[in-house]
């Protein structure tokens, strides 16, 4: 069966639908969605904070799209992280490529508090190759 990069996500809390999120971005989208989810759940960030947090992606595995490039040990990361993090990655054998700011991730998310019904939404200010594009989130 052919592999696909489409991966919208639905998270449950207490056995109830809680949050939907997704991203465009080919091979990187699952990586960015995981980072978003961990920032939201483990680090208690709001949806917008979790979306806007610095992102990174591994280019280690063969790409989905032709010509299926593979760049062993390469990590692409936004510059809004500390030098300590960059040095730590390098010391562990990663080839660290610091990209343009706001260049990793294109996330949208919405969550509903099942008790209050309040909706929380967020959208990514990032765009292709670091260009900021207009994004919006709307709920009713």
N, CA, C and O atoms as CSV, one atom per row, in Angstrom:
chain,resi,resn,atom,element,x,y,z
A,1,UNK,N,N,0.849,-1.163,0.000
A,1,UNK,CA,C,0.000,0.000,0.000
A,1,UNK,C,C,0.900,1.233,0.000
A,1,UNK,O,O,1.882,1.262,0.741
A,2,UNK,N,N,0.600,2.243,-0.800
A,2,UNK,CA,C,1.472,3.421,-0.838
A,2,UNK,C,C,1.415,4.213,0.463
A,2,UNK,O,O,0.375,4.320,1.113
A,3,UNK,N,N,2.543,4.749,0.806
A,3,UNK,CA,C,2.634,5.589,1.989
A,3,UNK,C,C,2.030,6.954,1.672
A,3,UNK,O,O,2.106,7.422,0.536
A,4,UNK,N,N,1.446,7.574,2.653
A,4,UNK,CA,C,0.908,8.918,2.468
A,4,UNK,C,C,1.410,9.805,3.596
A,4,UNK,O,O,1.738,9.319,4.678
A,5,UNK,N,N,1.467,11.088,3.343
A,5,UNK,CA,C,1.890,12.007,4.394
A,5,UNK,C,C,0.702,12.694,5.050
A,5,UNK,O,O,0.889,13.544,5.920
A,6,UNK,N,N,-0.505,12.347,4.653
A,6,UNK,CA,C,-1.683,12.979,5.245
A,6,UNK,C,C,-1.912,12.384,6.634
A,6,UNK,O,O,-2.054,11.170,6.777
A,7,UNK,N,N,-1.946,13.237,7.650
A,7,UNK,CA,C,-2.072,12.699,9.007
A,7,UNK,C,C,-2.794,13.657,9.950
A,7,UNK,O,O,-2.197,14.128,10.918
A,8,UNK,N,N,-4.071,13.956,9.684
A,8,UNK,CA,C,-4.811,14.744,10.667
A,8,UNK,C,C,-4.912,13.949,11.964
A,8,UNK,O,O,-4.947,12.718,11.945
A,9,UNK,N,N,-4.957,14.648,13.076
A,9,UNK,CA,C,-4.930,13.964,14.371
A,9,UNK,C,C,-6.095,14.396,15.252
A,9,UNK,O,O,-6.531,15.547,15.214
A,10,UNK,N,N,-6.585,13.456,16.040
A,10,UNK,CA,C,-7.651,13.686,17.003
A,10,UNK,C,C,-7.189,13.119,18.338
A,10,UNK,O,O,-6.886,11.931,18.447
A,11,UNK,N,N,-7.139,13.973,19.348
A,11,UNK,CA,C,-6.723,13.545,20.685
A,11,UNK,C,C,-7.946,13.468,21.596
A,11,UNK,O,O,-8.837,14.316,21.546
A,12,UNK,N,N,-7.963,12.440,22.419
A,12,UNK,CA,C,-9.037,12.245,23.391
A,12,UNK,C,C,-8.510,12.549,24.787
A,12,UNK,O,O,-7.337,12.324,25.082
A,13,UNK,N,N,-9.386,13.059,25.637
A,13,UNK,CA,C,-9.075,13.264,27.050
A,13,UNK,C,C,-10.262,12.722,27.836
A,13,UNK,O,O,-11.407,13.099,27.585
A,14,UNK,N,N,-9.984,11.838,28.787
A,14,UNK,CA,C,-11.046,11.193,29.572
A,14,UNK,C,C,-12.087,10.530,28.662
A,14,UNK,O,O,-13.291,10.627,28.901
A,15,UNK,N,N,-11.607,9.869,27.638
A,15,UNK,CA,C,-12.449,9.136,26.682
A,15,UNK,C,C,-13.389,10.019,25.865
A,15,UNK,O,O,-14.347,9.519,25.277
A,16,UNK,N,N,-13.127,11.324,25.822
A,16,UNK,CA,C,-13.937,12.244,25.025
A,16,UNK,C,C,-13.056,12.951,24.004
A,16,UNK,O,O,-11.898,13.255,24.294
A,17,UNK,N,N,-13.589,13.219,22.806
A,17,UNK,CA,C,-12.806,13.995,21.837
A,17,UNK,C,C,-12.433,15.339,22.456
A,17,UNK,O,O,-13.277,16.022,23.037
A,18,UNK,N,N,-11.165,15.709,22.326
A,18,UNK,CA,C,-10.686,16.906,22.998
A,18,UNK,C,C,-10.062,17.895,22.024
A,18,UNK,O,O,-10.383,19.083,22.056
A,19,UNK,N,N,-9.174,17.418,21.160
A,19,UNK,CA,C,-8.411,18.345,20.335
A,19,UNK,C,C,-8.154,17.737,18.963
A,19,UNK,O,O,-7.860,16.548,18.841
A,20,UNK,N,N,-8.268,18.570,17.935
A,20,UNK,CA,C,-7.893,18.176,16.580
A,20,UNK,C,C,-6.734,19.064,16.157
A,20,UNK,O,O,-6.667,20.239,16.516
A,21,UNK,N,N,-5.819,18.477,15.384
A,21,UNK,CA,C,-4.683,19.252,14.902
A,21,UNK,C,C,-4.109,18.585,13.674
A,21,UNK,O,O,-4.291,17.389,13.445
A,22,UNK,N,N,-3.420,19.376,12.900
A,22,UNK,CA,C,-2.815,18.852,11.687
A,22,UNK,C,C,-1.842,19.857,11.109
A,22,UNK,O,O,-1.729,20.991,11.574
A,23,UNK,N,N,-1.150,19.412,10.089
A,23,UNK,CA,C,-0.127,20.240,9.469
A,23,UNK,C,C,0.079,19.805,8.034
A,23,UNK,O,O,-0.034,18.622,7.710
A,24,UNK,N,N,0.379,20.760,7.181
A,24,UNK,CA,C,0.904,20.394,5.876
A,24,UNK,C,C,2.416,20.295,6.051
A,24,UNK,O,O,2.953,20.752,7.059
A,25,UNK,N,N,3.103,19.705,5.082
A,25,UNK,CA,C,4.546,19.688,5.193
A,25,UNK,C,C,5.222,18.367,4.898
A,25,UNK,O,O,6.369,18.166,5.299
A,26,UNK,N,N,4.547,17.458,4.208
A,26,UNK,CA,C,5.202,16.227,3.777
A,26,UNK,C,C,5.773,15.423,4.924
A,26,UNK,O,O,5.098,15.181,5.926
A,27,UNK,N,N,7.019,15.011,4.773
A,27,UNK,CA,C,7.658,14.128,5.754
A,27,UNK,C,C,7.807,14.764,7.134
A,27,UNK,O,O,7.932,14.053,8.131
A,28,UNK,N,N,7.794,16.074,7.202
A,28,UNK,CA,C,8.008,16.740,8.488
A,28,UNK,C,C,6.738,16.876,9.313
A,28,UNK,O,O,6.816,17.104,10.520
A,29,UNK,N,N,5.575,16.742,8.693
A,29,UNK,CA,C,4.360,17.085,9.436
A,29,UNK,C,C,4.139,16.226,10.680
A,29,UNK,O,O,3.687,16.750,11.698
A,30,UNK,N,N,4.433,14.953,10.636
A,30,UNK,CA,C,4.268,14.138,11.847
A,30,UNK,C,C,5.240,14.565,12.939
A,30,UNK,O,O,4.907,14.521,14.124
A,31,UNK,N,N,6.435,14.975,12.545
A,31,UNK,CA,C,7.410,15.452,13.522
A,31,UNK,C,C,6.905,16.729,14.193
A,31,UNK,O,O,6.976,16.861,15.415
A,32,UNK,N,N,6.398,17.662,13.399
A,32,UNK,CA,C,5.899,18.926,13.953
A,32,UNK,C,C,4.663,18.700,14.809
A,32,UNK,O,O,4.501,19.336,15.850
A,33,UNK,N,N,3.781,17.790,14.370
A,33,UNK,CA,C,2.575,17.508,15.145
A,33,UNK,C,C,2.932,16.889,16.491
A,33,UNK,O,O,2.299,17.199,17.500
A,34,UNK,N,N,3.925,16.032,16.518
A,34,UNK,CA,C,4.373,15.435,17.777
A,34,UNK,C,C,4.928,16.514,18.706
A,34,UNK,O,O,4.627,16.523,19.900
A,35,UNK,N,N,5.734,17.419,18.162
A,35,UNK,CA,C,6.286,18.496,18.976
A,35,UNK,C,C,5.171,19.378,19.538
A,35,UNK,O,O,5.194,19.748,20.711
A,36,UNK,N,N,4.196,19.710,18.691
A,36,UNK,CA,C,3.044,20.498,19.136
A,36,UNK,C,C,2.321,19.782,20.280
A,36,UNK,O,O,2.051,20.381,21.321
A,37,UNK,N,N,2.010,18.507,20.084
A,37,UNK,CA,C,1.254,17.736,21.073
A,37,UNK,C,C,1.996,17.674,22.410
A,37,UNK,O,O,1.391,17.865,23.465
A,38,UNK,N,N,3.295,17.410,22.368
A,38,UNK,CA,C,4.077,17.345,23.608
A,38,UNK,C,C,4.131,18.707,24.297
A,38,UNK,O,O,4.018,18.787,25.520
A,39,UNK,N,N,4.304,19.778,23.519
A,39,UNK,CA,C,4.307,21.118,24.115
A,39,UNK,C,C,2.972,21.414,24.797
A,39,UNK,O,O,2.933,22.025,25.865
A,40,UNK,N,N,1.904,20.984,24.184
A,40,UNK,CA,C,0.558,21.236,24.718
A,40,UNK,C,C,0.297,20.393,25.968
A,40,UNK,O,O,-0.136,20.916,26.994
A,41,UNK,N,N,0.558,19.102,25.878
A,41,UNK,CA,C,0.172,18.174,26.946
A,41,UNK,C,C,1.204,18.112,28.071
A,41,UNK,O,O,0.842,18.209,29.243
A,42,UNK,N,N,2.475,17.954,27.732
A,42,UNK,CA,C,3.495,17.799,28.776
A,42,UNK,C,C,3.955,19.120,29.373
A,42,UNK,O,O,4.247,19.198,30.566
A,43,UNK,N,N,4.021,20.165,28.538
A,43,UNK,CA,C,4.561,21.436,29.016
A,43,UNK,C,C,3.488,22.482,29.283
A,43,UNK,O,O,3.808,23.612,29.653
A,44,UNK,N,N,2.210,22.120,29.099
A,44,UNK,CA,C,1.106,22.991,29.480
A,44,UNK,C,C,0.959,24.267,28.676
A,44,UNK,O,O,0.350,25.228,29.146
A,45,UNK,N,N,1.506,24.293,27.477
A,45,UNK,CA,C,1.384,25.492,26.646
A,45,UNK,C,C,-0.034,25.613,26.097
A,45,UNK,O,O,-0.724,24.613,25.900
A,46,UNK,N,N,-0.456,26.850,25.855
A,46,UNK,CA,C,-1.714,27.058,25.148
A,46,UNK,C,C,-1.544,26.539,23.721
A,46,UNK,O,O,-0.425,26.270,23.285
A,47,UNK,N,N,-2.643,26.400,23.001
A,47,UNK,CA,C,-2.538,25.939,21.613
A,47,UNK,C,C,-1.627,26.862,20.818
A,47,UNK,O,O,-0.741,26.391,20.105
A,48,UNK,N,N,-1.834,28.175,20.931
A,48,UNK,CA,C,-1.030,29.101,20.133
A,48,UNK,C,C,0.439,29.060,20.544
A,48,UNK,O,O,1.321,29.097,19.686
A,49,UNK,N,N,0.710,28.983,21.839
A,49,UNK,CA,C,2.102,28.883,22.296
A,49,UNK,C,C,2.764,27.623,21.755
A,49,UNK,O,O,3.911,27.666,21.309
A,50,UNK,N,N,2.050,26.502,21.792
A,50,UNK,CA,C,2.608,25.236,21.306
A,50,UNK,C,C,2.870,25.289,19.807
A,50,UNK,O,O,3.850,24.718,19.328
A,51,UNK,N,N,2.008,25.964,19.068
A,51,UNK,CA,C,2.205,26.114,17.624
A,51,UNK,C,C,3.423,26.982,17.338
A,51,UNK,O,O,4.228,26.660,16.464
A,52,UNK,N,N,3.559,28.077,18.070
A,52,UNK,CA,C,4.623,29.043,17.790
A,52,UNK,C,C,5.975,28.658,18.383
A,52,UNK,O,O,6.983,29.285,18.055
A,53,UNK,N,N,6.026,27.656,19.237
A,53,UNK,CA,C,7.306,27.232,19.821
A,53,UNK,C,C,8.277,26.836,18.712
A,53,UNK,O,O,7.849,26.336,17.672
A,54,UNK,N,N,9.586,27.052,18.919
A,54,UNK,CA,C,10.562,26.664,17.891
A,54,UNK,C,C,10.419,25.193,17.515
A,54,UNK,O,O,10.188,24.340,18.372
A,55,UNK,N,N,10.557,24.915,16.249
A,55,UNK,CA,C,10.406,23.552,15.729
A,55,UNK,C,C,11.705,23.080,15.085
A,55,UNK,O,O,12.588,23.873,14.759
A,56,UNK,N,N,11.790,21.758,14.913
A,56,UNK,CA,C,12.920,21.147,14.220
A,56,UNK,C,C,12.399,19.974,13.422
A,56,UNK,O,O,11.273,19.523,13.630
A,57,UNK,N,N,13.214,19.482,12.511
A,57,UNK,CA,C,12.850,18.267,11.771
A,57,UNK,C,C,14.106,17.491,11.423
A,57,UNK,O,O,15.163,18.064,11.160
A,58,UNK,N,N,13.964,16.174,11.428
A,58,UNK,CA,C,15.047,15.279,11.028
A,58,UNK,C,C,14.904,14.967,9.546
A,58,UNK,O,O,13.802,14.717,9.057
A,59,UNK,N,N,16.010,14.984,8.846
A,59,UNK,CA,C,16.025,14.645,7.420
A,59,UNK,C,C,16.745,13.313,7.222
A,59,UNK,O,O,17.198,13.011,6.118
A,60,UNK,N,N,16.851,12.515,8.289
A,60,UNK,CA,C,17.654,11.296,8.292
A,60,UNK,C,C,17.097,10.186,7.396
A,60,UNK,O,O,17.862,9.422,6.809
A,61,UNK,N,N,15.795,10.098,7.292
A,61,UNK,CA,C,15.178,8.985,6.559
A,61,UNK,C,C,14.880,9.371,5.114
A,61,UNK,O,O,14.699,10.553,4.823
A,62,UNK,N,N,14.825,8.399,4.200
A,62,UNK,CA,C,14.509,8.712,2.800
A,62,UNK,C,C,13.170,9.440,2.700
A,62,UNK,O,O,12.190,9.054,3.338
A,63,UNK,N,N,13.144,10.488,1.897
A,63,UNK,CA,C,11.943,11.285,1.734
A,63,UNK,C,C,10.847,10.545,0.988
A,63,UNK,O,O,11.115,9.654,0.183
A,64,UNK,N,N,9.614,10.928,1.266
A,64,UNK,CA,C,8.459,10.328,0.604
A,64,UNK,C,C,8.417,10.701,-0.874
A,64,UNK,O,O,8.090,9.875,-1.726
A,65,UNK,N,N,8.750,11.947,-1.164
A,65,UNK,CA,C,8.620,12.461,-2.521
A,65,UNK,C,C,9.905,12.241,-3.308
A,65,UNK,O,O,11.002,12.304,-2.753
A,66,UNK,N,N,9.760,11.981,-4.609
A,66,UNK,CA,C,10.920,11.803,-5.491
A,66,UNK,C,C,11.773,13.056,-5.420
A,66,UNK,O,O,11.232,14.162,-5.392
A,67,UNK,N,N,13.068,12.918,-5.391
A,67,UNK,CA,C,13.894,11.741,-5.625
A,67,UNK,C,C,14.211,10.941,-4.360
A,67,UNK,O,O,15.191,10.196,-4.343
A,68,UNK,N,N,13.408,11.076,-3.302
A,68,UNK,CA,C,13.542,10.298,-2.059
A,68,UNK,C,C,14.907,10.513,-1.393
A,68,UNK,O,O,15.573,9.570,-0.967
A,69,UNK,N,N,15.295,11.793,-1.320
A,69,UNK,CA,C,16.586,12.144,-0.722
A,69,UNK,C,C,16.662,11.725,0.737
A,69,UNK,O,O,15.656,11.664,1.443
A,70,UNK,N,N,17.877,11.441,1.162
A,70,UNK,CA,C,18.161,11.072,2.544
A,70,UNK,C,C,19.408,11.837,2.969
A,70,UNK,O,O,20.417,11.833,2.263
A,71,UNK,N,N,19.336,12.493,4.122
A,71,UNK,CA,C,20.465,13.267,4.630
A,71,UNK,C,C,20.782,12.776,6.041
A,71,UNK,O,O,20.292,13.341,7.019
A,72,UNK,N,N,21.607,11.717,6.153
A,72,UNK,CA,C,21.885,11.108,7.458
A,72,UNK,C,C,22.344,12.119,8.509
A,72,UNK,O,O,23.190,12.976,8.257
A,73,UNK,N,N,21.761,11.985,9.676
A,73,UNK,CA,C,22.104,12.767,10.867
A,73,UNK,C,C,21.771,14.250,10.774
A,73,UNK,O,O,22.161,15.016,11.656
A,74,UNK,N,N,21.061,14.680,9.730
A,74,UNK,CA,C,20.753,16.100,9.564
A,74,UNK,C,C,19.504,16.484,10.345
A,74,UNK,O,O,18.450,15.859,10.226
A,75,UNK,N,N,19.656,17.534,11.150
A,75,UNK,CA,C,18.530,18.133,11.874
A,75,UNK,C,C,18.431,19.580,11.408
A,75,UNK,O,O,19.402,20.333,11.468
A,76,UNK,N,N,17.246,19.955,10.944
A,76,UNK,CA,C,16.972,21.358,10.609
A,76,UNK,C,C,16.206,21.951,11.781
A,76,UNK,O,O,15.243,21.360,12.270
A,77,UNK,N,N,16.644,23.126,12.228
A,77,UNK,CA,C,16.059,23.708,13.438
A,77,UNK,C,C,15.947,25.216,13.274
A,77,UNK,O,O,16.763,25.843,12.599
A,78,UNK,N,N,14.939,25.781,13.892
A,78,UNK,CA,C,14.773,27.229,13.860
A,78,UNK,C,C,15.777,27.885,14.809
A,78,UNK,O,O,16.208,27.260,15.777
A,79,UNK,N,N,16.153,29.140,14.539
A,79,UNK,CA,C,17.195,29.784,15.339
A,79,UNK,C,C,16.755,30.260,16.724
A,79,UNK,O,O,17.589,30.767,17.475
A,80,UNK,N,N,15.500,30.120,17.086
A,80,UNK,CA,C,15.030,30.616,18.378
A,80,UNK,C,C,15.282,29.640,19.515
A,80,UNK,O,O,14.551,29.643,20.505
A,81,UNK,N,N,16.302,28.808,19.386
A,81,UNK,CA,C,16.694,27.901,20.471
A,81,UNK,C,C,18.061,28.337,20.986
A,81,UNK,O,O,18.791,29.052,20.300
A,82,UNK,N,N,18.398,27.908,22.183
A,82,UNK,CA,C,19.663,28.327,22.783
A,82,UNK,C,C,20.853,27.635,22.116
A,82,UNK,O,O,20.724,26.562,21.526
A,83,UNK,N,N,21.990,28.271,22.226
A,83,UNK,CA,C,23.227,27.683,21.712
A,83,UNK,C,C,23.531,26.372,22.425
A,83,UNK,O,O,24.116,25.465,21.834
A,84,UNK,N,N,23.137,26.268,23.688
A,84,UNK,CA,C,23.342,25.034,24.456
A,84,UNK,C,C,22.630,23.855,23.780
A,84,UNK,O,O,23.183,22.757,23.709
A,85,UNK,N,N,21.425,24.077,23.293
A,85,UNK,CA,C,20.692,23.016,22.589
A,85,UNK,C,C,21.404,22.653,21.295
A,85,UNK,O,O,21.572,21.472,20.989
A,86,UNK,N,N,21.820,23.650,20.537
A,86,UNK,CA,C,22.526,23.391,19.276
A,86,UNK,C,C,23.818,22.623,19.526
A,86,UNK,O,O,24.128,21.671,18.809
A,87,UNK,N,N,24.571,23.037,20.542
A,87,UNK,CA,C,25.822,22.347,20.877
A,87,UNK,C,C,25.555,20.916,21.340
A,87,UNK,O,O,26.301,20.001,20.991
A,88,UNK,N,N,24.496,20.723,22.121
A,88,UNK,CA,C,24.146,19.383,22.591
A,88,UNK,C,C,23.805,18.446,21.444
A,88,UNK,O,O,24.212,17.285,21.449
A,89,UNK,N,N,23.064,18.939,20.465
A,89,UNK,CA,C,22.738,18.120,19.293
A,89,UNK,C,C,24.000,17.766,18.516
A,89,UNK,O,O,24.186,16.619,18.109
A,90,UNK,N,N,24.865,18.758,18.311
A,90,UNK,CA,C,26.122,18.516,17.582
A,90,UNK,C,C,26.997,17.506,18.308
A,90,UNK,O,O,27.605,16.643,17.676
A,91,UNK,N,N,27.065,17.607,19.634
A,91,UNK,CA,C,27.917,16.693,20.406
A,91,UNK,C,C,27.410,15.252,20.349
A,91,UNK,O,O,28.157,14.317,20.638
A,92,UNK,N,N,26.158,15.077,19.980
A,92,UNK,CA,C,25.576,13.733,19.860
A,92,UNK,C,C,25.634,13.210,18.427
A,92,UNK,O,O,25.030,12.186,18.108
A,93,UNK,N,N,26.358,13.911,17.573
A,93,UNK,CA,C,26.576,13.425,16.217
A,93,UNK,C,C,25.622,13.948,15.161
A,93,UNK,O,O,25.697,13.530,14.006
A,94,UNK,N,N,24.729,14.851,15.531
A,94,UNK,CA,C,23.812,15.420,14.539
A,94,UNK,C,C,24.513,16.509,13.734
A,94,UNK,O,O,25.332,17.263,14.261
A,95,UNK,N,N,24.179,16.574,12.460
A,95,UNK,CA,C,24.585,17.709,11.629
A,95,UNK,C,C,23.463,18.731,11.755
A,95,UNK,O,O,22.370,18.528,11.227
A,96,UNK,N,N,23.732,19.812,12.444
A,96,UNK,CA,C,22.701,20.804,12.752
A,96,UNK,C,C,22.720,21.905,11.702
A,96,UNK,O,O,23.742,22.552,11.473
A,97,UNK,N,N,21.576,22.102,11.074
A,97,UNK,CA,C,21.410,23.179,10.097
A,97,UNK,C,C,20.375,24.145,10.656
A,97,UNK,O,O,19.190,23.824,10.745
A,98,UNK,N,N,20.842,25.332,11.031
A,98,UNK,CA,C,19.929,26.344,11.554
A,98,UNK,C,C,19.308,27.051,10.357
A,98,UNK,O,O,20.004,27.675,9.556
A,99,UNK,N,N,18.000,26.942,10.250
A,99,UNK,CA,C,17.283,27.516,9.115
A,99,UNK,C,C,16.793,28.919,9.409
A,99,UNK,O,O,17.176,29.542,10.399
A,100,UNK,N,N,15.950,29.390,8.534
A,100,UNK,CA,C,15.329,30.696,8.724
A,100,UNK,C,C,14.361,30.622,9.898
A,100,UNK,O,O,13.788,29.571,10.184
A,101,UNK,N,N,14.191,31.747,10.568
A,101,UNK,CA,C,13.222,31.782,11.648
A,101,UNK,C,C,11.825,31.554,11.085
A,101,UNK,O,O,11.511,31.999,9.981
A,102,UNK,N,N,10.999,30.866,11.842
A,102,UNK,CA,C,9.617,30.573,11.453
A,102,UNK,C,C,9.558,29.745,10.177
A,102,UNK,O,O,8.698,29.982,9.329
A,103,UNK,N,N,10.460,28.778,10.026
A,103,UNK,CA,C,10.518,27.982,8.794
A,103,UNK,C,C,10.115,26.525,8.974
A,103,UNK,O,O,10.007,25.800,7.986
A,104,UNK,N,N,9.889,26.075,10.203
A,104,UNK,CA,C,9.595,24.664,10.464
A,104,UNK,C,C,8.194,24.516,11.058
A,104,UNK,O,O,7.986,24.807,12.236
A,105,UNK,N,N,7.248,24.072,10.260
A,105,UNK,CA,C,5.915,23.778,10.776
A,105,UNK,C,C,4.831,24.652,10.199
A,105,UNK,O,O,5.041,25.837,9.939
A,106,UNK,N,N,3.677,24.064,10.003
A,106,UNK,CA,C,2.503,24.769,9.469
A,106,UNK,C,C,1.265,24.192,10.144
A,106,UNK,O,O,0.452,23.537,9.491
A,107,UNK,N,N,1.116,24.423,11.423
A,107,UNK,CA,C,0.077,23.750,12.211
A,107,UNK,C,C,-1.196,24.573,12.381
A,107,UNK,O,O,-1.175,25.803,12.414
A,108,UNK,N,N,-2.289,23.852,12.487
A,108,UNK,CA,C,-3.589,24.395,12.878
A,108,UNK,C,C,-4.151,23.461,13.941
A,108,UNK,O,O,-3.950,22.248,13.869
A,109,UNK,N,N,-4.850,24.012,14.922
A,109,UNK,CA,C,-5.397,23.160,15.980
A,109,UNK,C,C,-6.624,23.808,16.605
A,109,UNK,O,O,-6.786,25.028,16.585
A,110,UNK,N,N,-7.475,22.964,17.157
A,110,UNK,CA,C,-8.647,23.423,17.902
A,110,UNK,C,C,-8.928,22.418,19.015
A,110,UNK,O,O,-8.802,21.209,18.820
A,111,UNK,N,N,-9.307,22.931,20.178
A,111,UNK,CA,C,-9.658,22.072,21.310
A,111,UNK,C,C,-10.954,22.588,21.927
A,111,UNK,O,O,-11.247,23.783,21.888
A,112,UNK,N,N,-11.714,21.669,22.491
A,112,UNK,CA,C,-12.979,22.016,23.142
A,112,UNK,C,C,-12.968,21.465,24.557
A,112,UNK,O,O,-12.748,20.274,24.781
A,113,UNK,N,N,-13.206,22.347,25.492
A,113,UNK,CA,C,-13.343,21.917,26.876
A,113,UNK,C,C,-14.715,21.263,27.018
A,113,UNK,O,O,-15.731,21.935,26.842
A,114,UNK,N,N,-14.768,19.958,27.336
A,114,UNK,CA,C,-16.061,19.269,27.377
A,114,UNK,C,C,-16.993,19.763,28.488
A,114,UNK,O,O,-18.210,19.606,28.384
A,115,UNK,N,N,-16.444,20.352,29.535
A,115,UNK,CA,C,-17.289,20.837,30.634
A,115,UNK,C,C,-17.901,22.200,30.319
A,115,UNK,O,O,-19.100,22.411,30.500
A,116,UNK,N,N,-17.062,23.121,29.845
A,116,UNK,CA,C,-17.544,24.484,29.599
A,116,UNK,C,C,-17.990,24.709,28.156
A,116,UNK,O,O,-18.759,25.627,27.873
A,117,UNK,N,N,-17.502,23.864,27.244
A,117,UNK,CA,C,-17.805,24.059,25.831
A,117,UNK,C,C,-16.935,25.109,25.162
A,117,UNK,O,O,-17.084,25.369,23.968
A,118,UNK,N,N,-16.026,25.715,25.923
A,118,UNK,CA,C,-15.159,26.758,25.373
A,118,UNK,C,C,-14.220,26.158,24.330
A,118,UNK,O,O,-13.620,25.104,24.544
A,119,UNK,N,N,-14.107,26.849,23.202
A,119,UNK,CA,C,-13.201,26.436,22.137
A,119,UNK,C,C,-11.918,27.242,22.207
A,119,UNK,O,O,-11.944,28.452,22.431
A,120,UNK,N,N,-10.803,26.568,22.015
A,120,UNK,CA,C,-9.497,27.224,21.920
A,120,UNK,C,C,-8.916,26.824,20.579
A,120,UNK,O,O,-8.846,25.638,20.257
A,121,UNK,N,N,-8.502,27.804,19.798
A,121,UNK,CA,C,-7.973,27.519,18.466
A,121,UNK,C,C,-6.647,28.237,18.279
A,121,UNK,O,O,-6.337,29.194,18.989
A,122,UNK,N,N,-5.872,27.763,17.316
A,122,UNK,CA,C,-4.614,28.413,16.994
A,122,UNK,C,C,-4.206,28.095,15.575
A,122,UNK,O,O,-4.597,27.072,15.012
A,123,UNK,N,N,-3.417,28.980,15.006
A,123,UNK,CA,C,-2.920,28.761,13.654
A,123,UNK,C,C,-1.478,29.245,13.567
A,123,UNK,O,O,-1.042,30.102,14.336
A,124,UNK,N,N,-0.768,28.686,12.631
A,124,UNK,CA,C,0.665,28.907,12.496
A,124,UNK,C,C,0.966,30.130,11.638
A,124,UNK,O,O,0.433,30.261,10.536
A,125,UNK,N,N,1.819,31.028,12.138
A,125,UNK,CA,C,2.233,32.158,11.306
A,125,UNK,C,C,3.311,31.787,10.290
A,125,UNK,O,O,3.691,32.613,9.460
A,126,UNK,N,N,3.807,30.546,10.351
A,126,UNK,CA,C,4.880,30.146,9.454
A,126,UNK,C,C,4.355,29.953,8.041
A,126,UNK,O,O,3.176,29.675,7.822
A,127,UNK,N,N,5.268,30.109,7.092
A,127,UNK,CA,C,4.942,29.875,5.691
A,127,UNK,C,C,6.090,29.179,5.004
A,127,UNK,O,O,7.099,28.860,5.633
A,128,UNK,N,N,5.944,28.947,3.741
A,128,UNK,CA,C,6.946,28.239,2.953
A,128,UNK,C,C,8.295,28.946,2.998
A,128,UNK,O,O,8.392,30.140,2.715
A,129,UNK,N,N,9.323,28.204,3.353
A,129,UNK,CA,C,10.705,28.695,3.379
A,129,UNK,C,C,10.862,29.957,4.232
A,129,UNK,O,O,11.605,30.871,3.875
A,130,UNK,N,N,10.163,29.991,5.345
A,130,UNK,CA,C,10.322,31.097,6.278
A,130,UNK,C,C,9.503,32.323,5.953
A,130,UNK,O,O,9.557,33.304,6.695
A,131,UNK,N,N,8.738,32.305,4.862
A,131,UNK,CA,C,7.890,33.444,4.539
A,131,UNK,C,C,6.622,33.345,5.375
A,131,UNK,O,O,5.982,32.294,5.419
A,132,UNK,N,N,6.268,34.421,6.027
A,132,UNK,CA,C,5.058,34.413,6.835
A,132,UNK,C,C,3.856,34.533,5.909
A,132,UNK,O,O,3.831,35.392,5.027
A,133,UNK,N,N,2.864,33.681,6.105
A,133,UNK,CA,C,1.661,33.751,5.285
A,133,UNK,C,C,0.457,33.981,6.192
A,133,UNK,O,O,0.468,33.590,7.359
A,134,UNK,N,N,-0.585,34.620,5.651
A,134,UNK,CA,C,-1.742,34.880,6.502
A,134,UNK,C,C,-2.495,33.590,6.798
A,134,UNK,O,O,-2.898,32.871,5.884
A,135,UNK,N,N,-2.678,33.308,8.061
A,135,UNK,CA,C,-3.446,32.137,8.481
A,135,UNK,C,C,-4.471,32.611,9.493
A,135,UNK,O,O,-4.264,33.611,10.179
A,136,UNK,N,N,-5.556,31.900,9.580
A,136,UNK,CA,C,-6.554,32.280,10.569
A,136,UNK,C,C,-7.236,31.033,11.103
A,136,UNK,O,O,-7.283,29.992,10.448
A,137,UNK,N,N,-7.750,31.167,12.283
A,137,UNK,CA,C,-8.523,30.095,12.902
A,137,UNK,C,C,-9.890,30.672,13.241
A,137,UNK,O,O,-9.994,31.796,13.733
A,138,UNK,N,N,-10.925,29.907,12.978
A,138,UNK,CA,C,-12.285,30.389,13.170
A,138,UNK,C,C,-13.125,29.296,13.813
A,138,UNK,O,O,-13.080,28.140,13.392
A,139,UNK,N,N,-13.881,29.660,14.820
A,139,UNK,CA,C,-14.816,28.723,15.444
A,139,UNK,C,C,-16.137,29.431,15.651
A,139,UNK,O,O,-16.187,30.651,15.803
A,140,UNK,N,N,-17.201,28.657,15.656
A,140,UNK,CA,C,-18.506,29.216,15.991
A,140,UNK,C,C,-19.340,28.189,16.704
A,140,UNK,O,O,-20.481,28.468,17.073
